[in-house]
Amino acid sequence: MKILLLGANGQLGQTFLIHGGLASRGDVAAASRNGELTVKAANAVTGDLADLAQLEALLDTEQPDIVVNAAAYTAVDKAENDEATAMLVNGQAPGTIGRWAARHGALVVHFSTDYVFPGDASVPYAPDALTGPQGMYGQSKLAGEDGLRDSGAPHLILRTAWVYSAVGHNFLKTMLRLGADRDELRVVADQRGTPTTTSLIVEGTLAAIDRYLAAGADRGKLTGTFHLTASGETTWHGFAQAIFDEAAGAGLIARRPTVHPIASSEFPTPAKRPAYSVLDTTSFATTFGYPLADWRDGLRATLGQLSTQ
Ligand SMILES: NC(=O)c1ccc[n+]([C@@H]2O[C@H](COP(=O)([O-])OP(=O)(O)OC[C@H]3O[C@@H](n4cnc5c(N)ncnc54)[C@H](OP(=O)(O)O)[C@@H]3O)[C@@H](O)[C@H]2O)c1
């Protein structure tokens, strides 16, 4: 089996390579924009989602049975002034991949985001809840979902949220960096979501792929749109408090900064963030037999990884 991993240098892409679960299931070609890999664990190829002709040529060359698309234009604020690139990479490329996969019978595993929702709910969003992105990033990711669904390819669209890991750029690493320099931090306390590790996403994705491959003629029942996050919920302020509590306990930081709760209005950003981002993961857990651990378990495990680096 041939597997093409797109976006191999992102925090999710790197975690797929470090984990090794794709490589134990097939021959992996790992694509980055410049053809170089941060994690030198696979056959490196060039894959630029902003160049749809190059992307099609890559698919023709690699002939994958499974495409795992971890690439995305993830600069949420920059996207507000860079609609064309965000729409090309997030909005159009998934459809291009999907149309190729539909012609070749390949499975497309694609990641999407809580930002497709308006964020005004008070109970977790189900996969079929009404979408309504508030900014360009969310609009472009929703366009990509639609393009992949319309392509006719067998697909798994896995929406996730508040992603972090021991590698790459994310909230956890920013907090640890700022906390090392400052005695006091101000963190938004009126946005709710579920911090989710890339390890959880990788392991959940592999469980879903395994179920899909084992289902034979019933595979069609295991495709569609699912929510893949950890369990539970908190605010960014609650997440920051937990980071410093756990990091102090693990001996990663010498002293714990004071974390003050602030309102989103005190920390204006070009793109509006959803106030409520919690995703209902029930259908993922039941369809793929994969229970989703509490977000605090992922935090402890990730800090454990950082303490041994
Ligand atoms: N991060 C979050 O909190 C979050 C939340 C919800 C959903 N998601 C989704 O989860 C998935 C993985 O995100 P992540 O956190 O791993 O993001 P990330 O760390 O920002 O990685 C994204 C990767 O995509 C690559 N990329 C950007 N433009 C590209 C292009 N034109 N062609 C090829 N590759 C390109 C980047 O390449 P370079 O390394 O060259 O920049 C980077 O390696 C994405 O679909 C994202 O939308 C993320």
The ligand as an ORCA input file, in Angstrom:
! r2SCAN-3c Opt
* xyz 0 1
  N      -3.275     24.183     14.837
  C      -4.542     24.166     15.282
  O      -4.850     24.627     16.389
  C      -5.606     23.516     14.436
  C      -6.921     23.561     14.906
  C      -7.919     22.951     14.143
  C      -7.609     22.336     12.963
  N      -6.337     22.322     12.513
  C      -6.045     21.670     11.242
  O      -5.152     20.602     11.490
  C      -4.320     20.395     10.332
  C      -2.867     20.371     10.745
  O      -2.520     21.629     11.290
  P      -1.160     21.887     12.083
  O      -1.529     22.369     13.426
  O      -0.234     20.715     11.934
  O      -0.616     23.127     11.250
  P       0.887     23.628     10.996
  O       1.776     23.182     12.089
  O       0.767     25.078     10.705
  O       1.283     22.846      9.677
  C       0.715     23.142      8.446
  C       1.678     22.654      7.381
  O       1.090     22.948      6.123
  C       2.124     23.389      5.293
  N       1.663     24.228      4.204
  C       1.227     25.504      4.232
  N       0.968     25.934      2.983
  C       1.289     24.907      2.160
  C       1.276     24.734      0.764
  N       0.930     25.715     -0.073
  N       1.668     23.531      0.263
  C       2.071     22.537      1.082
  N       2.114     22.637      2.405
  C       1.727     23.820      2.940
  C       3.072     24.170      6.175
  O       4.326     24.192      5.511
  P       5.597     24.982      6.045
  O       6.139     24.078      7.142
  O       6.472     25.039      4.850
  O       5.105     26.298      6.535
  C       3.057     23.337      7.443
  O       4.077     22.361      7.415
  C      -4.696     21.508      9.356
  O      -5.645     21.019      8.440
  C      -5.353     22.559     10.236
  O      -6.268     23.347      9.496
  C      -5.319     22.890     13.232
*
